[in-house]
Amino acid sequence: MPKTQDYFAGKTIVITGAASGIGRATAKIFAREGANVVCADINEQGAHDTAEAVNGAGSQALVLKVDVCSRPQVDEMAQRAIDAFGGVQFLFNSAGAAIRRAKFLEIDDALMKTTFELNVNGTLYGMQAVLPHMLKNKLGVIVNMASMAHRRGGPGSSIHYAAAKGAVVSMTMGVAREFASQGIRALSISPGPIRTPFQDAAQSSPELVQRFLDDVPMKRFGKPEEIGELVLFMCSDACPFMTADTVYVNGGGGWR
Ligand SMILES: NC(=O)c1ccc[n+]([C@@H]2O[C@H](COP(=O)([O-])OP(=O)(O)OC[C@H]3O[C@@H](n4cnc5c(N)ncnc54)[C@H](O)[C@@H]3O)[C@@H](O)[C@H]2O)c1
């Protein structure tokens, strides 16, 4: 929760991956707080549905069809967001995926490339697109989606994905430290398994999903809203000394 009442009213967040799962849940939470929400996703219809929920909460939404793997499209996303709302204070890079599951010796160049383009380049482009604007205003918070996988290495199914999310954690730390004295904060979140269409998109087997669940001491999946509320806290004025780190949200699971 923000320290200041109505802290988010009239401020703007750009959310990539806003058409589904964690991105959509976060869009609704920021709408509840009165923020303008830029709903960016490669899935335009899904982004429209999220925007409807934002508008339904009385906040303003802008829908943008964006492939985060395309630098020109991400640059245009940032410019259109600034033009529409007069400024952007927050960026949440949620677009990401494990693409497909593969054992280590089956990871080919194409899978490695696609995984890094989406999770790493997509995050890099988003940060580079909004940072000049945030630096001008000496105000900005960037939250990037990493994963618990980066801490465990993803043996047997997702080393490509774990490595990409490790890069997200490192890049976030570097950006946070490079711009720490200029009003910018950057943080990443490393969730355990969260109940969204993510596992379907990665064609995870039921056995793999069960293994993820068995590893969680709370014996349940996280809810996308549980990540969204953390994004809200990170972006708020509640703890402005917080920057650079990744925060684990996993019901007590994994390596801590
Ligand atoms: N769900 C989990 O268990 C889990 C755990 C750890 C980390 N994560 C991470 O959380 C983030 C959100 O995942 P989710 O669970 O909400 O999954 P999701 O599949 O529900 O949502 C991902 C969204 O990203 C969008 N997207 C995919 N490729 C894109 C592209 N090239 N350009 C723009 N948008 C694109 C999809 O259309 C989708 O709307 C991802 O970065 C994921 O790696 C998820």
The ligand as a Tripos MOL2 file, in Angstrom:
@<TRIPOS>MOLECULE
LIG
   44    48     1     0     0
SMALL
NO_CHARGES

@<TRIPOS>ATOM
      1 N1          2.8660  -18.1960  -14.0560 N.am      1 LIG1
      2 C1          3.9860  -18.6260  -13.4720 C.2       1 LIG1
      3 O1          4.0330  -19.7030  -12.8700 O.2       1 LIG1
      4 C2          5.2250  -17.7530  -13.5320 C.ar      1 LIG1
      5 C3          6.2470  -18.0210  -12.6100 C.ar      1 LIG1
      6 C4          7.4000  -17.2370  -12.6450 C.ar      1 LIG1
      7 C5          7.5070  -16.2140  -13.5620 C.ar      1 LIG1
      8 N2          6.4940  -15.9820  -14.4520 N.ar      1 LIG1
      9 C6          6.6680  -14.8710  -15.4120 C.3       1 LIG1
     10 O2          5.5990  -13.9580  -15.2390 O.3       1 LIG1
     11 C7          5.3520  -13.2540  -16.4500 C.3       1 LIG1
     12 C8          3.8750  -13.2810  -16.7770 C.3       1 LIG1
     13 O3          3.4800  -14.6250  -16.9450 O.3       1 LIG1
     14 P1          1.9620  -15.0960  -16.7260 P.3       1 LIG1
     15 O4          1.9940  -16.1760  -15.7370 O.co2     1 LIG1
     16 O5          1.0830  -13.9270  -16.5170 O.co2     1 LIG1
     17 O6          1.7090  -15.7890  -18.1520 O.3       1 LIG1
     18 P2          0.5670  -15.5480  -19.2410 P.3       1 LIG1
     19 O7          0.8670  -16.5500  -20.3200 O.co2     1 LIG1
     20 O8         -0.7720  -15.5740  -18.5860 O.co2     1 LIG1
     21 O9          0.8340  -14.0480  -19.7760 O.3       1 LIG1
     22 C9          1.9170  -13.7160  -20.5750 C.3       1 LIG1
     23 C10         1.4950  -12.5960  -21.5150 C.3       1 LIG1
     24 O10         2.6270  -12.2010  -22.2850 O.3       1 LIG1
     25 C11         2.1760  -11.9430  -23.6080 C.3       1 LIG1
     26 N3          3.2680  -12.0470  -24.5620 N.ar      1 LIG1
     27 C12         3.9260  -13.1610  -24.9770 C.ar      1 LIG1
     28 N4          4.8250  -12.8690  -25.9090 N.ar      1 LIG1
     29 C13         4.7380  -11.5350  -26.1240 C.ar      1 LIG1
     30 C14         5.4170  -10.6350  -27.0020 C.ar      1 LIG1
     31 N5          6.3640  -11.0630  -27.8480 N.pl3     1 LIG1
     32 N6          5.0880   -9.3300  -26.9470 N.ar      1 LIG1
     33 C15         4.1260   -8.8930  -26.0920 C.ar      1 LIG1
     34 N7          3.4490   -9.7000  -25.2730 N.ar      1 LIG1
     35 C16         3.7500  -11.0110  -25.2780 C.ar      1 LIG1
     36 C17         1.1230  -13.0210  -23.8460 C.3       1 LIG1
     37 O11         0.2800  -12.6920  -24.9410 O.3       1 LIG1
     38 C18         0.4100  -13.0360  -22.5090 C.3       1 LIG1
     39 O12        -0.6680  -12.1140  -22.5010 O.3       1 LIG1
     40 C19         6.2570  -13.9140  -17.5040 C.3       1 LIG1
     41 O13         7.4110  -13.1110  -17.6860 O.3       1 LIG1
     42 C20         6.6250  -15.2420  -16.8690 C.3       1 LIG1
     43 O14         7.8500  -15.7220  -17.3610 O.3       1 LIG1
     44 C21         5.3550  -16.7090  -14.4390 C.ar      1 LIG1
@<TRIPOS>BOND
     1     1     2 1
     2     2     3 2
     3     2     4 1
     4     4     5 ar
     5     4    44 ar
     6     5     6 ar
     7     6     7 ar
     8     7     8 ar
     9     8     9 1
    10     8    44 ar
    11     9    10 1
    12     9    42 1
    13    10    11 1
    14    11    12 1
    15    11    40 1
    16    12    13 1
    17    13    14 1
    18    14    15 2
    19    14    16 1
    20    14    17 1
    21    17    18 1
    22    18    19 2
    23    18    20 1
    24    18    21 1
    25    21    22 1
    26    22    23 1
    27    23    24 1
    28    23    38 1
    29    24    25 1
    30    25    26 1
    31    25    36 1
    32    26    27 ar
    33    26    35 ar
    34    27    28 ar
    35    28    29 ar
    36    29    30 ar
    37    29    35 ar
    38    30    31 1
    39    30    32 ar
    40    32    33 ar
    41    33    34 ar
    42    34    35 ar
    43    36    37 1
    44    36    38 1
    45    38    39 1
    46    40    41 1
    47    40    42 1
    48    42    43 1
@<TRIPOS>SUBSTRUCTURE
     1 LIG1         1 GROUP 0 **** ****
